[in-house]
Structure formats: structure tokens, C-alpha cells
């Protein structure tokens, strides 16, 4: 299953993948989850350093032979990400792959090359994104193998009175020719509000068209309109949805 998570910084995207007892988040099992991250920031939960060990792309390619287990790769290179996704899609040990802060693949390259590169910068960015989506197109199918792509949405885009969520890109080429949201089975949008009953902030995923947010999509009958920001909860619902009918 290919799942896109759209949310502003601090809205709970990364936290949703992590087992956080303090927030009652089940998250994903670190023993069967692989993180591809574009930055080196730490995972936001107790035990994250011990649960997720960093390795290299070469070590990932050789893992089946060397038996050296690790479950985190830090890179912002689209070719490396595409290769890692391809390898991970074939490895039975990893049931979930999280690609975190995916926007930075585009934004980091743009900032490093904008002055000297001219229009070629945007062609390179577009080519890099196409490589990644080409791998996703024919992999991570069904309820037992999931890829979770985390991204920031464009800021301040409105659809009438609702906020429109779609992937923040560098330049128009990716948006015009690839339409990232269409590459995914589901698009879940982060939303925060204040819970007066419990006197605390509440973070949820919006799963379909909503009075406040436009751009989410999920399968009919799988999820309520608002669900906990918890990948473990979502994963259980996916399995339940595709369970054999008696």
C-alpha cells in the first residue's frame, strides 16, 4: 500500500510512525520497519536511537548476503532513494518503509544549485522525482507491504473556504507533469485542534474531503473521516479491510 502523509512541521507526521507510550501511539514495529530520512534529526521517542541503526546504501544492497541488520538510511539523493526503495520492496523482513521529509530531496538540490544551474535545475529535480515514483508505481502492493511517504504541503493554498493540501515542490515541473498525490493509494492530511474535554492539543489524520481540509483520499469504508495520527492504527485498519470475508 502506498500512503502519502501531508502535514506542516510539528503536525505529527514522524511521531505517527513511532511507538510513543506517552501519546498512546502504537506506531510501527522497528524490527520490521525501515526509515529513509533526508535529514539526520533523531526519531522523536524513547528508545529511538537503539531501535533504528544507520547504515549505507551499499550495506543495504548487500544485506541479504552479509546478514548485517540495520534499518535507517540517511540520504537526500534521489537516485539513492530510488535504489533503496527498489531493494526494500523485495525484502521480506521489512513490512513498512517510511520515507521522511521527502520534500527536502527537491529543496536541498534547488538551494545548492539555483544560482548556477538555471532551468536545468528543475529538469534534474523532475528527473529525480520521476525515478522515485517509477519505483513506487510497481511495488508496495497489497496490505502486507506498505510505504509511507511524509511530506510538507504548500502553504496557504485555499480551495474555497478550505485549506488545500498538496505536496510542496520546487518549481512547477513536478507539479505539472507528475502530480505526486496521484501516485498513492491514500493521502492522509494532518490536522490539529484543541480538545476542551482533556485540555490538550489533539492531532489527527483527515482521511477524505473535510469541511476544513481538501486533498485527502482513502478507500470507502476503511477509515472514519478523522482518525488518530498513528500508523499502527492505520495499518491495522488496512489489514482488517482486506481480511477474507466469511
N, C-alpha and C positions, 0 to 999 in steps of 0.2 A: 504494500500500500504506500502510495506517495502522498505525503501530507505536508502542506505549507503552513507555517505558523507566522502570522504577521502581527507585529506589535512594536510599540515605541520602546525606547530604552527604559528599563525598570518595570516593564509591564508583566514580567513573569515568564518569559519565553524559556530561558535556560533553566530556571528553577523547576519548571514543569517536567523536566527530564530527570530530575534528581530526587532520590529518596530523602525527603526532609520531614522528619517527625514533628518538628515544631510547627510546621504549616499543614500537617496532615496530608502531605503529598506522597503518594506511593512511588511515582516516578518509574524509571526503567531499571531493570536488573543490570548492574555494572558488569557482571560476568558474561552477559550476552549482548552488551551494547558497546558500540564503537563511536567515539566522538571525533569528528573532523572539525577543527576550530581554526578560524583565521587570525585569532589573537591568542596570546599566551595567558590571558586572565584565568584565575582559578575558578573551579566549579564551586557554586555557592552552597555547600553543605558540609556538615561534619563528616570527615572520612573521605572527602573527595580526592585528596592527594594520594591516599592509599589505594582507593578503588580504581583510579584511572592513571595508568602509567604511560608515559610518552615514548614513542618510537619513531622510526623513519619510514619513508615510503619503501625503500629497498627492503627493510626488515618486514614490512607488511607483505610485500610480494613473496618473500622467502618464508613466511610464517609456517606454511603447510609443511615445509621441509625441516626447518630448524626447530619447530615446536616452541619457539620463544614467544610467550604471550604478552601482548600489550594492547591497549585499547584507546589510545589517543594519538592523533597526528595533527601537528600544528603547521599549517601552510596556507598561503593566500595565492598560490599559483594554480590557475585553472586547469592546466594540463595534469598537474599532480593530483588535484582533487578528482578529476575525471577518471584517472587511472585507479586511484584509491577506491572510488565508488564501484568501478567495474570489478575489482578484486573482491571487495567486501560483499558484493551481490552474489558471489559464488561460494562464500564461506559459510558453512552451516553453523559454526559456533556463534556467529553474530546474527541475532534475530532483529536487532534495531540499529540503525545508523543515524546519528544526529549530526547534521551539518550546520554549525552555529555561526551566526553573524555573517551570513553568506554575502551580504551587500559589500563587505569590505574587499572581496575579490575584485569588484569593479572599481570601487572608490580608491583603494590603495594604488592600483595601477594608474588611474587617472591622475591622482595627485603627484605621482612620481614622474609622469611623462607629459603632462599637459602643456608645458611651456615649449618643449622642443618637438613634440610629436605631431601636432596638427591633427587633421582628420583621421590619420592612420591610427591614432589612439583609440578612437571609437570603433574602428574596424577590428582592431585587436581585441577590444573588450567584447564586442559582439561575437567574435570567433570563439573566445574563451568560454562565454556563457553557452554557446551552441554546443560545444564539446561536452559540457556538464549535462545539459538537458538531453543530449543524444544518448548518453549512458543511461539516464533515468528512464527514457522512453520505453526500453525493452527489458527493464529489470524491476525488482522490488514489487512483484505482483502477488496478489492474494493477501490473506490475513496474517500469514506467519512470517513475513519478511517486510519490515517497514523502514522507510527513510523519512526522517523528519527534517525539513529544511526551514531554518529560522531566519527571518528577515525583518528589517525595518520597513514600514510603509512610507510613501511620500507624505510630507507634512502639509496639513491644511487643505487637502483636496475634498471638496464637498460634492455630494450628489443630492441636490435639493437641500433639505434640512439635515441630511445625514452625512457623516464623515465617510468618505470613500477610501477603502483600503486597497492598495495595490503596491507591488514591490518597488521600492526606491532604487532607481538605476542611475547610471552615469551616461548622460546623453539620451537621445531618442531611439537609437538603433535597436537596442534590446527590447524596448517597449513596443516599437513599431513592427518589428519582424519576428519576435519570439513570443511575446505575450506570456511571461513566466507563469502566471496563475493558471493558464490553460493546460500546463504540463502536469498538473497534480489532480489526484482523485478527490482530495478535500483541501479546502482552505479555511483555517480557523483564525479568527481575529481576536486579539487580546483586548479586554475591556476591564476597566477598574471603576469601582464605585465605593460608597461608604455604607457600611452595614450599621444602621442605627440600633438594631437589636443587640448586636455584640460589640458595638462601639469600636469598630476597627475597619481597616480597608479590606475590600473584597475584590479578588482578581478572578476573572472567569474567561472562558473562551466563548465567543459568539460563533455559532455553527451554521447559520443561514441568514437570509435577509432579515434585518432587525430595524427597529424604529430609530436607532441611533447610529447604526453602522451598516454600510453597504459593502459587499465584496466577498462575504463568507459563503461557503458551499459545503454540503455534506450529503450523504446518502439518505433518501427518505426513510424515516422511522428509526434510524440508527441512534441519533442523539437528540436530546432536548435542545431548545433554542439557546440556552445558556448552560454550560457545563463547567465543572471545576478545571482550573488550569493545571491539569495533571495528566501526563502522557500515559501513566499506568492505568488511569481510569478510561482514557480513550482507547487504549489497546484492548482492555477487557471488553469494551463495547463492540469493537471491531470483531473480535473472536465470537462474541455472542451473536452478532448479526449474521455471521457466516456459518454458524453451527448447523449441522444437519437437522432438518425438520423431522419430527416424529409423526 
